[in-house]
Amino acid sequence: TIEISGTLPAGASVAYENNGRTNVGNQQVTARITGSNFDDFVLTADLEITPATIRGITFEDGNFVFDGTEKTLEISGTLPNGVSVAYTDNTRTNVGAQQATATISGDNYTTLVLNAELTISPATITGFTFEDGSFVFDGTEKTIEISGTLPAGASVAYENNGRTNVGNQQVTARITGSNFDDFVLTADLEITPATIRGI
């Protein structure tokens, strides 16, 4: 509400019209001063409520390691009554980065827009072994393989993994995936001489 300023003379009083506002907006208030020994005196003034500033809310960057589940960010702080938050670009599952936006608004508040970086980092591949392999020569090509179950989206490529004749070589197994750090294993593939029999 608003009030007149000044001292009313004895026998005069003031009555207000339209003098009360809670929510954002503007209205004209009338102050009517009357008294039996006075001419009526009418004053008008504007009563305005402006939007409040939303304070105490933060929206922090988030960095997650890929695990196949969707990640999101959230604001921290307590929203005033009548205020809500809407997120955009705030979900990510695969490795990469994006800017998430939190728009905080309410009828009696100035809209607050906050941005934060949502990042998914590559996961480390674990749980695999790559054992040396030794075979006796029998005229067929021999290879070795990793042991363990590849996670979804990962694949293995072998280098130098095939030998038929007697000898030894190092085999490389390279496990890759768009959501994983490359994982490289090495093992020896050996063909030993066969024993001649039946002669």
N, C-alpha and C positions, 0 to 999 in steps of 0.2 A: 504494500500500500504506500501511498504518498500523502503528505500532510502539508497544509498551508504553513507559512512561517509568519510570525508576528503575534501580537497580543490582542485578543478580542476585547472590544470595549464591554463594559458592564451591560448586561442585558442582551448581548448578541451571542449567537451560536452558529456553528458550522455543520452543515450536513453534506456528506459526500455521495456521489452517484457513480456507479461503475468503478469503484475503487478497491479492487482486489484481483490479483492475477498470480498464478503459480507457474504455469508453463510458458514456454518461449512464445513471444508475440508482442503486440503493441495495442494499446487501447487508450481512448481519451477519458480522463477522469474529470468530473465536475465538482467543484466546491461551492456550495451556495451558503452565503453568510446572511443571516436574517436577524432581525430584532424589531420590537414594537416601535422603537424610536429611530429606526434607520431604514434607508432605502435598501432593498435587496442588492447584494453584491455577489456577482457570479464570476468565478475564475475557472479556467480549464487548463489542464496540463496532460502530457503524455506519460503513461506508465508502460515501460518496456522491460521485458525479460529477454536477455540475450542468451545464446547457447553457452553452456559451460564447457570448459576444456577437460577432456578425459585425461587423467593423470595416473601414474603408478602402474602402467601396463607396459610390459616389454615383450619382445618377440625375438628370440635368440636363434642364431645359426645352429644347425644340427648336423653332425657327421656320424654316419652309421656304417658299419661293415655289412656288406651284402650277406643276407641269409635266406633270401627267397621270399621274405615277407614284406608287405607294404609298410613304408615308413612315412610318418607325418610329423609336423611341428605344431606346438601349441603356445598360445600366449601365456604369460605368467602375470599374476595380479588379480585383484577382485574387480569385476565389472560393476559399475553403479546400477541401481535398479532401472529397468527400462532400456538398458543398453545390451546389444548383442554383437557377436563377432561372426564374420563370414570369411572363409578362407578360399583362395584361388591358387592353383598350381601347387598344392600342398600335399601331393601324394607321389611317392616314387618307390619303385621296387628294384630296378636294375641300376648298375653302376653309372654314375654321372652326377651332374649338379644342375640345380635350377633355382630360380628365385621364387620363393613363396610369398604370398601377400595375405595379411590379415587386415580386414576392414572392420573397424569398430564404430558402431553408430547407434544413435538413439534420438528420439524426437527432440529432446531438450539439450542435446550435446553437439558440439562440433565434431564432424566425422574425423576419425583418426585412422590413418593408413600406415601400417608398418610392414617392412620387408625383411626377409631373412633368407639365408642360403641353406637349401636342403641338399646334402651331399651323401651319396652312397659310394663307399670305397670298395675296391676289390677284396674278396675274401682270399684267405690262404688255404690252399688245398692240402689236406692232411690225410693220413690213414692209408698211404700206399707204400708198397715195397716193390723193389725190382731186384730180384735175386739173380746171381750168376747162374749160367746153365752150362753143363758139361755133357756132351753126347759122344758116343762111340760112332765112328764113321760107318755109315751103311749105304752111302750113295744118295741119300735124300737130303733136301735142304732142311736145316734146323733153325728155329727162331725161339725167342724168349718173350714173355709178356709180364706186364705189371700184375700185381695182385691187389684187390680192393675194388670197390664199386665207385664208378665215376659219378659225381653229382650231376644233376640235370643241367644241360647247357655246356658241359665240358667234354672234351675229346682228347684222345691220345694219338700222337704221331711218333712213329719209330724211325730212327736213322741208323743205317748200317746193320739192320737186323735180319740177316739171312746168311747162312754159311753152309756149304756142302762138304768141302774138303777139310782135311786136318789143318788145324791152326787155331788162332785165338784173335778175337777182335772185341773192341768196346762198342756196346750198343747204347744209344741214347733214347730215352722215352721222354717226350715233351708233352706235358698235359696243359692244355689251354682252354680258355672260355672267356667270353666277353665280360663276365662278372667275377673273374678270378685272376690272381697273380699267376703268371706262368710258373710251372713247377717242373723242374728237370731232374731226371734220375738217370744214372748210368749203371751198367752191369756188364760183365764179361761173358761172351759166348764162345765156347771152346768146343772143337771137334778133336777127339783123341783118336790115335791109330786103332784100327780094328785088328784083332788077332786072326791070322790065317789058320783055318781049320780044314780038316778032311784031306790033308795032303800027306 
